[in-house]
Amino acid sequence: MNDRISTLDELLSDPMVQLVMERDHVRPEQVRMLLERARPRNAGEPVVPPAHVVARTCQKVWLCR
């Protein structure tokens, strides 16, 4: 395995990863499903904190009263 792996497909096709998965009785579909379930629902969208969190934060640095 090298440092240039950038996609899940590349990772799952790596011979060393395949050997470990085989030893552990893990299938690629299981890994994909696990990662899909762990992915945040709003992946890629900016997250804006609620107003009370913003207000509390700016009060600490004297940006708002």
PDB file with SEQRES, HELIX, SHEET and CRYST1 records, atoms N, CA, C and O in Angstrom:
SEQRES   1 A   65  MET ASN ASP ARG ILE SER THR LEU ASP GLU LEU LEU SER          
SEQRES   2 A   65  ASP PRO MET VAL GLN LEU VAL MET GLU ARG ASP HIS VAL          
SEQRES   3 A   65  ARG PRO GLU GLN VAL ARG MET LEU LEU GLU ARG ALA ARG          
SEQRES   4 A   65  PRO ARG ASN ALA GLY GLU PRO VAL VAL PRO PRO ALA HIS          
SEQRES   5 A   65  VAL VAL ALA ARG THR CYS GLN LYS VAL TRP LEU CYS ARG          
HELIX    1 AA1 LEU A    8  SER A   13  1                                   6    
HELIX    2 AA2 PRO A   15  ARG A   23  1                                   9    
HELIX    3 AA3 PRO A   28  ALA A   38  1                                  11    
HELIX    4 AA4 ALA A   51  LYS A   60  1                                  10    
CRYST1    1.000    1.000    1.000  90.00  90.00  90.00 P 1           1          
ATOM      1  N   MET A   1       0.848  -1.180   0.000  1.00  0.00           N  
ATOM      2  CA  MET A   1       0.000   0.000   0.000  1.00  0.00           C  
ATOM      3  C   MET A   1       0.885   1.233   0.000  1.00  0.00           C  
ATOM      4  O   MET A   1       1.915   1.257   0.674  1.00  0.00           O  
ATOM      5  N   ASN A   2       0.497   2.257  -0.749  1.00  0.00           N  
ATOM      6  CA  ASN A   2       1.317   3.456  -0.792  1.00  0.00           C  
ATOM      7  C   ASN A   2       0.524   4.666  -0.310  1.00  0.00           C  
ATOM      8  O   ASN A   2      -0.657   4.547   0.014  1.00  0.00           O  
ATOM      9  N   ASP A   3       1.166   5.820  -0.263  1.00  0.00           N  
ATOM     10  CA  ASP A   3       0.536   7.045   0.231  1.00  0.00           C  
ATOM     11  C   ASP A   3      -0.318   7.736  -0.818  1.00  0.00           C  
ATOM     12  O   ASP A   3      -0.899   8.783  -0.535  1.00  0.00           O  
ATOM     13  N   ARG A   4      -0.410   7.190  -2.006  1.00  0.00           N  
ATOM     14  CA  ARG A   4      -1.125   7.858  -3.084  1.00  0.00           C  
ATOM     15  C   ARG A   4      -2.535   7.324  -3.290  1.00  0.00           C  
ATOM     16  O   ARG A   4      -3.172   7.658  -4.289  1.00  0.00           O  
ATOM     17  N   ILE A   5      -3.027   6.522  -2.393  1.00  0.00           N  
ATOM     18  CA  ILE A   5      -4.390   6.008  -2.511  1.00  0.00           C  
ATOM     19  C   ILE A   5      -5.352   7.137  -2.167  1.00  0.00           C  
ATOM     20  O   ILE A   5      -5.256   7.735  -1.094  1.00  0.00           O  
ATOM     21  N   SER A   6      -6.278   7.429  -3.076  1.00  0.00           N  
ATOM     22  CA  SER A   6      -7.155   8.569  -2.855  1.00  0.00           C  
ATOM     23  C   SER A   6      -8.638   8.217  -2.919  1.00  0.00           C  
ATOM     24  O   SER A   6      -9.483   9.051  -2.595  1.00  0.00           O  
ATOM     25  N   THR A   7      -8.961   7.009  -3.325  1.00  0.00           N  
ATOM     26  CA  THR A   7     -10.374   6.647  -3.386  1.00  0.00           C  
ATOM     27  C   THR A   7     -10.602   5.328  -2.659  1.00  0.00           C  
ATOM     28  O   THR A   7      -9.674   4.548  -2.440  1.00  0.00           O  
ATOM     29  N   LEU A   8     -11.837   5.102  -2.297  1.00  0.00           N  
ATOM     30  CA  LEU A   8     -12.188   3.861  -1.633  1.00  0.00           C  
ATOM     31  C   LEU A   8     -11.940   2.669  -2.557  1.00  0.00           C  
ATOM     32  O   LEU A   8     -11.485   1.619  -2.104  1.00  0.00           O  
ATOM     33  N   ASP A   9     -12.234   2.825  -3.833  1.00  0.00           N  
ATOM     34  CA  ASP A   9     -11.988   1.737  -4.790  1.00  0.00           C  
ATOM     35  C   ASP A   9     -10.521   1.349  -4.818  1.00  0.00           C  
ATOM     36  O   ASP A   9     -10.187   0.165  -4.841  1.00  0.00           O  
ATOM     37  N   GLU A  10      -9.641   2.347  -4.817  1.00  0.00           N  
ATOM     38  CA  GLU A  10      -8.203   2.058  -4.808  1.00  0.00           C  
ATOM     39  C   GLU A  10      -7.799   1.348  -3.522  1.00  0.00           C  
ATOM     40  O   GLU A  10      -7.000   0.412  -3.546  1.00  0.00           O  
ATOM     41  N   LEU A  11      -8.347   1.793  -2.417  1.00  0.00           N  
ATOM     42  CA  LEU A  11      -8.032   1.169  -1.140  1.00  0.00           C  
ATOM     43  C   LEU A  11      -8.494  -0.284  -1.111  1.00  0.00           C  
ATOM     44  O   LEU A  11      -7.746  -1.173  -0.701  1.00  0.00           O  
ATOM     45  N   LEU A  12      -9.726  -0.520  -1.548  1.00  0.00           N  
ATOM     46  CA  LEU A  12     -10.269  -1.876  -1.512  1.00  0.00           C  
ATOM     47  C   LEU A  12      -9.619  -2.806  -2.528  1.00  0.00           C  
ATOM     48  O   LEU A  12      -9.707  -4.026  -2.391  1.00  0.00           O  
ATOM     49  N   SER A  13      -8.975  -2.253  -3.534  1.00  0.00           N  
ATOM     50  CA  SER A  13      -8.306  -3.096  -4.521  1.00  0.00           C  
ATOM     51  C   SER A  13      -6.843  -3.361  -4.162  1.00  0.00           C  
ATOM     52  O   SER A  13      -6.162  -4.118  -4.854  1.00  0.00           O  
ATOM     53  N   ASP A  14      -6.369  -2.750  -3.101  1.00  0.00           N  
ATOM     54  CA  ASP A  14      -4.994  -2.958  -2.661  1.00  0.00           C  
ATOM     55  C   ASP A  14      -4.834  -4.405  -2.168  1.00  0.00           C  
ATOM     56  O   ASP A  14      -5.624  -4.862  -1.343  1.00  0.00           O  
ATOM     57  N   PRO A  15      -3.823  -5.126  -2.664  1.00  0.00           N  
ATOM     58  CA  PRO A  15      -3.643  -6.539  -2.288  1.00  0.00           C  
ATOM     59  C   PRO A  15      -3.501  -6.763  -0.779  1.00  0.00           C  
ATOM     60  O   PRO A  15      -4.029  -7.742  -0.252  1.00  0.00           O  
ATOM     61  N   MET A  16      -2.805  -5.882  -0.088  1.00  0.00           N  
ATOM     62  CA  MET A  16      -2.624  -6.047   1.358  1.00  0.00           C  
ATOM     63  C   MET A  16      -3.956  -5.875   2.084  1.00  0.00           C  
ATOM     64  O   MET A  16      -4.266  -6.628   3.008  1.00  0.00           O  
ATOM     65  N   VAL A  17      -4.728  -4.899   1.671  1.00  0.00           N  
ATOM     66  CA  VAL A  17      -6.043  -4.670   2.267  1.00  0.00           C  
ATOM     67  C   VAL A  17      -6.939  -5.867   2.005  1.00  0.00           C  
ATOM     68  O   VAL A  17      -7.675  -6.298   2.893  1.00  0.00           O  
ATOM     69  N   GLN A  18      -6.884  -6.402   0.812  1.00  0.00           N  
ATOM     70  CA  GLN A  18      -7.693  -7.571   0.484  1.00  0.00           C  
ATOM     71  C   GLN A  18      -7.320  -8.777   1.350  1.00  0.00           C  
ATOM     72  O   GLN A  18      -8.194  -9.527   1.785  1.00  0.00           O  
ATOM     73  N   LEU A  19      -6.028  -8.959   1.596  1.00  0.00           N  
ATOM     74  CA  LEU A  19      -5.595 -10.073   2.446  1.00  0.00           C  
ATOM     75  C   LEU A  19      -6.121  -9.918   3.875  1.00  0.00           C  
ATOM     76  O   LEU A  19      -6.601 -10.880   4.474  1.00  0.00           O  
ATOM     77  N   VAL A  20      -6.028  -8.717   4.407  1.00  0.00           N  
ATOM     78  CA  VAL A  20      -6.519  -8.480   5.762  1.00  0.00           C  
ATOM     79  C   VAL A  20      -8.032  -8.666   5.824  1.00  0.00           C  
ATOM     80  O   VAL A  20      -8.550  -9.267   6.764  1.00  0.00           O  
ATOM     81  N   MET A  21      -8.736  -8.147   4.820  1.00  0.00           N  
ATOM     82  CA  MET A  21     -10.188  -8.309   4.790  1.00  0.00           C  
ATOM     83  C   MET A  21     -10.567  -9.790   4.691  1.00  0.00           C  
ATOM     84  O   MET A  21     -11.512 -10.237   5.341  1.00  0.00           O  
ATOM     85  N   GLU A  22      -9.838 -10.534   3.890  1.00  0.00           N  
ATOM     86  CA  GLU A  22     -10.118 -11.966   3.754  1.00  0.00           C  
ATOM     87  C   GLU A  22      -9.896 -12.686   5.085  1.00  0.00           C  
ATOM     88  O   GLU A  22     -10.702 -13.518   5.501  1.00  0.00           O  
ATOM     89  N   ARG A  23      -8.797 -12.350   5.734  1.00  0.00           N  
ATOM     90  CA  ARG A  23      -8.500 -12.972   7.023  1.00  0.00           C  
ATOM     91  C   ARG A  23      -9.595 -12.664   8.056  1.00  0.00           C  
ATOM     92  O   ARG A  23      -9.951 -13.515   8.871  1.00  0.00           O  
ATOM     93  N   ASP A  24     -10.122 -11.430   8.004  1.00  0.00           N  
ATOM     94  CA  ASP A  24     -11.140 -10.999   8.962  1.00  0.00           C  
ATOM     95  C   ASP A  24     -12.564 -11.306   8.507  1.00  0.00           C  
ATOM     96  O   ASP A  24     -13.531 -10.954   9.183  1.00  0.00           O  
ATOM     97  N   HIS A  25     -12.683 -11.961   7.362  1.00  0.00           N  
ATOM     98  CA  HIS A  25     -13.999 -12.304   6.798  1.00  0.00           C  
ATOM     99  C   HIS A  25     -14.867 -11.059   6.576  1.00  0.00           C  
ATOM    100  O   HIS A  25     -16.046 -11.029   6.929  1.00  0.00           O  
ATOM    101  N   VAL A  26     -14.253 -10.046   5.987  1.00  0.00           N  
ATOM    102  CA  VAL A  26     -14.947  -8.797   5.677  1.00  0.00           C  
ATOM    103  C   VAL A  26     -15.011  -8.649   4.165  1.00  0.00           C  
ATOM    104  O   VAL A  26     -14.011  -8.829   3.469  1.00  0.00           O  
ATOM    105  N   ARG A  27     -16.195  -8.319   3.665  1.00  0.00           N  
ATOM    106  CA  ARG A  27     -16.374  -8.123   2.226  1.00  0.00           C  
ATOM    107  C   ARG A  27     -16.367  -6.627   1.903  1.00  0.00           C  
ATOM    108  O   ARG A  27     -16.748  -5.815   2.746  1.00  0.00           O  
ATOM    109  N   PRO A  28     -15.943  -6.260   0.708  1.00  0.00           N  
ATOM    110  CA  PRO A  28     -15.930  -4.845   0.317  1.00  0.00           C  
ATOM    111  C   PRO A  28     -17.296  -4.169   0.476  1.00  0.00           C  
ATOM    112  O   PRO A  28     -17.365  -2.995   0.842  1.00  0.00           O  
ATOM    113  N   GLU A  29     -18.373  -4.895   0.207  1.00  0.00           N  
ATOM    114  CA  GLU A  29     -19.714  -4.303   0.337  1.00  0.00           C  
ATOM    115  C   GLU A  29     -19.984  -3.894   1.784  1.00  0.00           C  
ATOM    116  O   GLU A  29     -20.661  -2.897   2.033  1.00  0.00           O  
ATOM    117  N   GLN A  30     -19.459  -4.659   2.730  1.00  0.00           N  
ATOM    118  CA  GLN A  30     -19.649  -4.334   4.134  1.00  0.00           C  
ATOM    119  C   GLN A  30     -18.918  -3.044   4.493  1.00  0.00           C  
ATOM    120  O   GLN A  30     -19.439  -2.213   5.237  1.00  0.00           O  
ATOM    121  N   VAL A  31     -17.712  -2.885   3.962  1.00  0.00           N  
ATOM    122  CA  VAL A  31     -16.940  -1.672   4.223  1.00  0.00           C  
ATOM    123  C   VAL A  31     -17.660  -0.466   3.628  1.00  0.00           C  
ATOM    124  O   VAL A  31     -17.782   0.573   4.277  1.00  0.00           O  
ATOM    125  N   ARG A  32     -18.134  -0.607   2.396  1.00  0.00           N  
ATOM    126  CA  ARG A  32     -18.856   0.495   1.746  1.00  0.00           C  
ATOM    127  C   ARG A  32     -20.101   0.887   2.546  1.00  0.00           C  
ATOM    128  O   ARG A  32     -20.374   2.072   2.735  1.00  0.00           O  
ATOM    129  N   MET A  33     -20.854  -0.117   3.014  1.00  0.00           N  
ATOM    130  CA  MET A  33     -22.061   0.162   3.768  1.00  0.00           C  
ATOM    131  C   MET A  33     -21.729   0.857   5.092  1.00  0.00           C  
ATOM    132  O   MET A  33     -22.418   1.796   5.490  1.00  0.00           O  
ATOM    133  N   LEU A  34     -20.686   0.400   5.766  1.00  0.00           N  
ATOM    134  CA  LEU A  34     -20.277   1.018   7.018  1.00  0.00           C  
ATOM    135  C   LEU A  34     -19.902   2.479   6.812  1.00  0.00           C  
ATOM    136  O   LEU A  34     -20.326   3.349   7.572  1.00  0.00           O  
ATOM    137  N   LEU A  35     -19.113   2.742   5.789  1.00  0.00           N  
ATOM    138  CA  LEU A  35     -18.690   4.118   5.525  1.00  0.00           C  
ATOM    139  C   LEU A  35     -19.865   4.994   5.090  1.00  0.00           C  
ATOM    140  O   LEU A  35     -19.925   6.170   5.449  1.00  0.00           O  
ATOM    141  N   GLU A  36     -20.782   4.440   4.333  1.00  0.00           N  
ATOM    142  CA  GLU A  36     -21.959   5.196   3.909  1.00  0.00           C  
ATOM    143  C   GLU A  36     -22.813   5.567   5.118  1.00  0.00           C  
ATOM    144  O   GLU A  36     -23.321   6.685   5.208  1.00  0.00           O  
ATOM    145  N   ARG A  37     -22.964   4.638   6.033  1.00  0.00           N  
ATOM    146  CA  ARG A  37     -23.769   4.912   7.226  1.00  0.00           C  
ATOM    147  C   ARG A  37     -23.088   5.917   8.143  1.00  0.00           C  
ATOM    148  O   ARG A  37     -23.769   6.657   8.855  1.00  0.00           O  
ATOM    149  N   ALA A  38     -21.756   5.961   8.142  1.00  0.00           N  
ATOM    150  CA  ALA A  38     -21.010   6.869   9.007  1.00  0.00           C  
ATOM    151  C   ALA A  38     -20.886   8.270   8.412  1.00  0.00           C  
ATOM    152  O   ALA A  38     -20.567   9.221   9.126  1.00  0.00           O  
ATOM    153  N   ARG A  39     -21.134   8.400   7.114  1.00  0.00           N  
ATOM    154  CA  ARG A  39     -20.996   9.696   6.451  1.00  0.00           C  
ATOM    155  C   ARG A  39     -22.068  10.653   6.969  1.00  0.00           C  
ATOM    156  O   ARG A  39     -23.235  10.280   7.086  1.00  0.00           O  
ATOM    157  N   PRO A  40     -21.668  11.888   7.279  1.00  0.00           N  
ATOM    158  CA  PRO A  40     -22.671  12.869   7.707  1.00  0.00           C  
ATOM    159  C   PRO A  40     -23.703  13.090   6.610  1.00  0.00           C  
ATOM    160  O   PRO A  40     -23.370  13.081   5.425  1.00  0.00           O  
ATOM    161  N   ARG A  41     -24.920  13.282   6.995  1.00  0.00           N  
ATOM    162  CA  ARG A  41     -26.005  13.458   6.021  1.00  0.00           C  
ATOM    163  C   ARG A  41     -25.808  14.696   5.152  1.00  0.00           C  
ATOM    164  O   ARG A  41     -26.224  14.719   3.994  1.00  0.00           O  
ATOM    165  N   ASN A  42     -25.179  15.716   5.707  1.00  0.00           N  
ATOM    166  CA  ASN A  42     -25.008  16.960   4.965  1.00  0.00           C  
ATOM    167  C   ASN A  42     -23.569  17.124   4.482  1.00  0.00           C  
ATOM    168  O   ASN A  42     -23.046  18.237   4.439  1.00  0.00           O  
ATOM    169  N   ALA A  43     -22.938  16.017   4.120  1.00  0.00           N  
ATOM    170  CA  ALA A  43     -21.542  16.073   3.668  1.00  0.00           C  
ATOM    171  C   ALA A  43     -21.398  17.039   2.497  1.00  0.00           C  
ATOM    172  O   ALA A  43     -22.144  16.981   1.519  1.00  0.00           O  
ATOM    173  N   GLY A  44     -20.435  17.911   2.623  1.00  0.00           N  
ATOM    174  CA  GLY A  44     -20.178  18.867   1.558  1.00  0.00           C  
ATOM    175  C   GLY A  44     -20.891  20.194   1.735  1.00  0.00           C  
ATOM    176  O   GLY A  44     -20.528  21.180   1.095  1.00  0.00           O  
ATOM    177  N   GLU A  45     -21.893  20.233   2.590  1.00  0.00           N  
ATOM    178  CA  GLU A  45     -22.600  21.480   2.841  1.00  0.00           C  
ATOM    179  C   GLU A  45     -21.972  22.166   4.045  1.00  0.00           C  
ATOM    180  O   GLU A  45     -21.602  21.496   5.009  1.00  0.00           O  
ATOM    181  N   PRO A  46     -21.845  23.486   4.009  1.00  0.00           N  
ATOM    182  CA  PRO A  46     -21.285  24.184   5.168  1.00  0.00           C  
ATOM    183  C   PRO A  46     -22.232  24.061   6.358  1.00  0.00           C  
ATOM    184  O   PRO A  46     -23.453  24.085   6.205  1.00  0.00           O  
ATOM    185  N   VAL A  47     -21.656  23.932   7.523  1.00  0.00           N  
ATOM    186  CA  VAL A  47     -22.451  23.811   8.735  1.00  0.00           C  
ATOM    187  C   VAL A  47     -22.412  25.141   9.475  1.00  0.00           C  
ATOM    188  O   VAL A  47     -21.342  25.623   9.845  1.00  0.00           O  
ATOM    189  N   VAL A  48     -23.577  25.727   9.688  1.00  0.00           N  
ATOM    190  CA  VAL A  48     -23.687  26.985  10.411  1.00  0.00           C  
ATOM    191  C   VAL A  48     -24.222  26.665  11.802  1.00  0.00           C  
ATOM    192  O   VAL A  48     -25.291  26.068  11.928  1.00  0.00           O  
ATOM    193  N   PRO A  49     -23.495  27.054  12.846  1.00  0.00           N  
ATOM    194  CA  PRO A  49     -23.973  26.755  14.192  1.00  0.00           C  
ATOM    195  C   PRO A  49     -25.224  27.567  14.518  1.00  0.00           C  
ATOM    196  O   PRO A  49     -25.469  28.601  13.896  1.00  0.00           O  
ATOM    197  N   PRO A  50     -26.014  27.111  15.482  1.00  0.00           N  
ATOM    198  CA  PRO A  50     -27.207  27.851  15.883  1.00  0.00           C  
ATOM    199  C   PRO A  50     -26.841  29.231  16.421  1.00  0.00           C  
ATOM    200  O   PRO A  50     -25.716  29.446  16.871  1.00  0.00           O  
ATOM    201  N   ALA A  51     -27.782  30.156  16.377  1.00  0.00           N  
ATOM    202  CA  ALA A  51     -27.530  31.546  16.770  1.00  0.00           C  
ATOM    203  C   ALA A  51     -27.015  31.661  18.201  1.00  0.00           C  
ATOM    204  O   ALA A  51     -26.123  32.467  18.465  1.00  0.00           O  
ATOM    205  N   HIS A  52     -27.553  30.878  19.124  1.00  0.00           N  
ATOM    206  CA  HIS A  52     -27.108  31.003  20.518  1.00  0.00           C  
ATOM    207  C   HIS A  52     -25.646  30.592  20.685  1.00  0.00           C  
ATOM    208  O   HIS A  52     -24.967  31.089  21.583  1.00  0.00           O  
ATOM    209  N   VAL A  53     -25.158  29.699  19.839  1.00  0.00           N  
ATOM    210  CA  VAL A  53     -23.753  29.302  19.898  1.00  0.00           C  
ATOM    211  C   VAL A  53     -22.883  30.423  19.343  1.00  0.00           C  
ATOM    212  O   VAL A  53     -21.826  30.720  19.899  1.00  0.00           O  
ATOM    213  N   VAL A  54     -23.317  31.039  18.264  1.00  0.00           N  
ATOM    214  CA  VAL A  54     -22.573  32.150  17.676  1.00  0.00           C  
ATOM    215  C   VAL A  54     -22.519  33.301  18.673  1.00  0.00           C  
ATOM    216  O   VAL A  54     -21.459  33.891  18.882  1.00  0.00           O  
ATOM    217  N   ALA A  55     -23.657  33.626  19.291  1.00  0.00           N  
ATOM    218  CA  ALA A  55     -23.710  34.738  20.242  1.00  0.00           C  
ATOM    219  C   ALA A  55     -22.779  34.480  21.420  1.00  0.00           C  
ATOM    220  O   ALA A  55     -22.050  35.380  21.836  1.00  0.00           O  
ATOM    221  N   ARG A  56     -22.792  33.275  21.961  1.00  0.00           N  
ATOM    222  CA  ARG A  56     -21.936  32.941  23.093  1.00  0.00           C  
ATOM    223  C   ARG A  56     -20.466  33.070  22.708  1.00  0.00           C  
ATOM    224  O   ARG A  56     -19.648  33.532  23.504  1.00  0.00           O  
ATOM    225  N   THR A  57     -20.141  32.666  21.503  1.00  0.00           N  
ATOM    226  CA  THR A  57     -18.761  32.724  21.041  1.00  0.00           C  
ATOM    227  C   THR A  57     -18.300  34.164  20.868  1.00  0.00           C  
ATOM    228  O   THR A  57     -17.201  34.517  21.297  1.00  0.00           O  
ATOM    229  N   CYS A  58     -19.118  34.992  20.250  1.00  0.00           N  
ATOM    230  CA  CYS A  58     -18.680  36.372  20.008  1.00  0.00           C  
ATOM    231  C   CYS A  58     -18.654  37.177  21.306  1.00  0.00           C  
ATOM    232  O   CYS A  58     -17.887  38.134  21.413  1.00  0.00           O  
ATOM    233  N   GLN A  59     -19.474  36.812  22.296  1.00  0.00           N  
ATOM    234  CA  GLN A  59     -19.424  37.502  23.582  1.00  0.00           C  
ATOM    235  C   GLN A  59     -18.093  37.256  24.282  1.00  0.00           C  
ATOM    236  O   GLN A  59     -17.568  38.144  24.955  1.00  0.00           O  
ATOM    237  N   LYS A  60     -17.554  36.071  24.126  1.00  0.00           N  
ATOM    238  CA  LYS A  60     -16.290  35.726  24.782  1.00  0.00           C  
ATOM    239  C   LYS A  60     -15.142  36.578  24.261  1.00  0.00           C  
ATOM    240  O   LYS A  60     -14.197  36.849  25.002  1.00  0.00           O  
ATOM    241  N   VAL A  61     -15.201  36.999  23.022  1.00  0.00           N  
ATOM    242  CA  VAL A  61     -14.122  37.814  22.445  1.00  0.00           C  
ATOM    243  C   VAL A  61     -14.565  39.261  22.263  1.00  0.00           C  
ATOM    244  O   VAL A  61     -13.954  40.016  21.507  1.00  0.00           O  
ATOM    245  N   TRP A  62     -15.636  39.643  22.963  1.00  0.00           N  
ATOM    246  CA  TRP A  62     -16.135  41.033  22.986  1.00  0.00           C  
ATOM    247  C   TRP A  62     -16.522  41.564  21.608  1.00  0.00           C  
ATOM    248  O   TRP A  62     -16.297  42.739  21.318  1.00  0.00           O  
ATOM    249  N   LEU A  63     -17.093  40.732  20.766  1.00  0.00           N  
ATOM    250  CA  LEU A  63     -17.534  41.194  19.451  1.00  0.00           C  
ATOM    251  C   LEU A  63     -18.989  41.652  19.474  1.00  0.00           C  
ATOM    252  O   LEU A  63     -19.419  42.405  18.600  1.00  0.00           O  
ATOM    253  N   CYS A  64     -19.740  41.204  20.461  1.00  0.00           N  
ATOM    254  CA  CYS A  64     -21.137  41.630  20.564  1.00  0.00           C  
ATOM    255  C   CYS A  64     -21.492  41.797  22.037  1.00  0.00           C  
ATOM    256  O   CYS A  64     -20.807  41.268  22.912  1.00  0.00           O  
ATOM    257  N   ARG A  65     -22.555  42.528  22.301  1.00  0.00           N  
ATOM    258  CA  ARG A  65     -22.954  42.797  23.691  1.00  0.00           C  
ATOM    259  C   ARG A  65     -24.036  41.905  24.143  1.00  0.00           C  
ATOM    260  O   ARG A  65     -24.481  42.005  25.286  1.00  0.00           O  
TER     261      ARG A  65                                                      
END                                                                             
